[in-house]
Amino acid sequence: MKQIVFFGAPDKSHLLLVLGKLLTASGLKVLLVDSTIAQSVQAYLPESEERPGAFVTEFEGMDVAGGFITHGQLDRYLKQTDGNWLRYDIMLIDTDHTEFVKGRELPTFAHRVWCSSLEKLAVQKNAELMQRLCLAESAAQPLAFFKLVYPYVQTTMREDYFDSFHVSVAVRWQEPVFRIPLDDRDVSAKINNQHHSRIDVNKLSGSYIRTALSLAKTLFDWDERTVKTAWKQARRDRRGT
């Protein structure tokens, strides 16, 4: 099973659900884990009075796990409910703390994505998160991370100013840097998807789509034909509408 972790303070649940939908559209079995403090993925799920505090549920063709702070908690849940790690081809992890994924475990992941907005509090929280990961003690050589800025806006400050918050000899930043500009169309699509309990990708902006598809090609090792086929299928699939 391929594991990809998205670290950082910003709410990235919608983006991970879009990526998960692309994966399922290509026929892969996906487990998306929301191990963030806010548990924002629950905003997209159908309301349920029976759903426990920690759960795994099917949504848009993928399995979505929520309420699990540690990997051990999720492992025990799957074993107790006849779940099986081997049924999944890929696991996407969304987290903003160091309990679900420890720094020493990061070298085993296929990819690591560092997510930040440019807001001061988000940048500060991410700097603290990187310190808590103790990356210098976790690997013999610098770990490769992709950088995702979401949402990205033009400011009067140079980008290297924001980069200075995340300087670490234990991190090697990979190219390209992914940036998703703030766009009213994406905010509208996100809100609509929450209230309709679906992931409809047809109203997303061109910039959002291009970045999501570029992420898919890079993180899933897809060629141009594979990503275009998955995108066409995801556009046709309007579950819950």
N, C-alpha and C positions, 0 to 999 in steps of 0.2 A: 504494500500500500504506500502510495506516494503522499508525503505530508508536506504541507506548505503553511507557514505561520505568518500572520499579519499582526505586527506589534504596533501599539501606539494609542494615543489618547482620543483622536477623532472618531466619530461614529462612522464606521465603514461597513455596517451590516448590509446596506442596500447593494453596495458594490460587490460584496462577497456573494450575495444571493444572485446577482446578475452573472457572475463568473460560474456559480454553481449551476445555473440554468444552461449556460453554454456547455458545460461538461455533460449534463444529463442529455442535452440535445444531441451530443455526439455518441450517446450510448453507454457512458461510464456511470458507475455506481459511486455516489458522492455522499460523504458525511461532512456537514458544515457544523462546526462547534462554536457557539457563542459563549466564551468564557470571560466576557467583559463584566465590569462592575454594573453598568447600566442595563445589560441584557436587552439591547435595542432590537434584536431580531424578533422579539415577541410582538413588536408593533405590526409585523406583517402577517403573523399567523392568525388563522380564524379563532375567534373567541371560544374558550372552552372552560366550563366550570369544573371539569374532571381532570384537567391537566395538573399534575403535581408540580412542586417547586423545581424539581430536576426531571427532565424528560428527554425522550427522543421521539420525534414525530415526522411523518412524511409531509413534505410541502414542495410543490412544484417539481415533483419527480425525484427529489433528493431527500435524505434524512437530515433533519435539523436537531441538534442537541443544544439544550439550554439549561442553565442553572448549575452547571458543574464547575466548581472552582479548581479542582485538581484532576489530572489525568486518571488517577486511581479511582476517583468517584465515578467517572464515566465507565471505566473498565469494569468495576463491580456491577454497575447498572446493566451493562450489556450482558454480562454473564448471568445475572439474575432474571433477565427477561428473554433469555434464549437468543440474544443478539450475538453477532459474530463479526469481529474486526475483518476477517478474511473476505467478507461479502463486498467490501468497499475497494474501489480502485484508487480513490484519492480522498484525503481529508484536508479540508480548509479550516484553519483555526484562527479565530478572531480573539485577541486578548490585549489587555492593557495593564497586566500585572505579571508577576514572576512565579505564580503558583502552578499554573497549568503546564507551562513549558519552562523548565529550568535552563539557566545559561549553559550548564554543562551538557545539556541534551541537544542544543542547537546544531552542532556539527552533523547530526544524523538526519537533519531535515533536507529535503530536496531543494527548497528555496526559503529565504527569509526576506520579508518585506517590511520596511520601516515606514510607518504612515504618520504624517503630521500635517496639520494646517499651519498657517503662519501666525495664528493668534498667540499672544504672549503666554497665556496660561497653558495652552497645549504644548508649546515649545518647552516650557519649564517642566511640565509633567513628563514629557518624553525624555528630557535630559536626566531626570531622577530615575526613570525606568531603566535607562541604559546603565546607569551606575549600579542599580540593584541587580542587574543581570551578571555583573562581575565577569565580563567577557574575557578579560585578560587572564583569568584563572581557568577559563573553560576550554581553551583550545591552544594547541601548540603554535598555531599561526593565525593571522587575522581572518575572521569569518566574513564571508561575502554577504552583503545585504543589497537589495534593491531599495530605492527610495521612491516613495509615493507621496505627493503633495495633494491633499484633498480636503477642502476645495482650494484651488490655486487662484490667487488674485494678484494683480500688479500693485506693488507698493513703491514708496520712495526709497526703501532700504534695499541694499544689495543682497543677493541671495547668499553670498558667502557669510554675511552676518548671521543668518539663520543656521547655516551649516556649522558655525562656530560652537553652537550649543551641543553638538553631537560629535565633537572631535574625540576620537579614541584610537589608540594604536592597535586595538584588538578588532577593529572594523575595517573592511575593505569595501568601499562603495562600488557597485557595479553599474555599468551603463546598459540601457538608457535610464534617465530619471523620468518617472511617470508623473504627469501633472494633469489634473482634471479641473478646468476652470469653473468658477462659480457661474451657473446659468439658471435663469428662472425656469426653463423647460425641465431641467433635471430635478429641481426642487418640487415642481408641480407633479412630475411623474412619480417621484418618491412618495409624496403625500397620497396621491391616488392609489398607488400600489398598497400602501398601508391600510387604507380604508376599504379597499376591495379585496384585501387578503390575496394578493397575486403578485407576480413579477411580470408585468407587461413592459417589454423593452422598446415598443414601437414609438413612444413619445420622447425618448431620450435625445439629447442634443448630439450633433455630429461629433463634437469634441469628446463627449463622454463615451460615445460608441467607439471612436478610434482608439481611445486610451484603453478601454476594456478589452478590445480585440487584440491590441498590442500586448497587454498583460497576459492574455490567454496564450498567444503565440510563444511568449517568452517563458512563462511559468509552466506551461503544459507541454512544451516542446512540439508545438503544432506547426505545420507548414501552412502556407497561404490558402491552399485548397481546403484543408481541414477546418480552419477557422471560419472561412466563408460559408461552408456547408453547415457548421454548427450555428452560425448566426442566422442563416435563413430558416433553419428549423426552429430556433428559439423565437423568431418573429412570428412564425405560424402558430406556435403553441400558446394559446391564450386560455390557460386553465382558469376556471372560476368565473369566466365572463359569460 
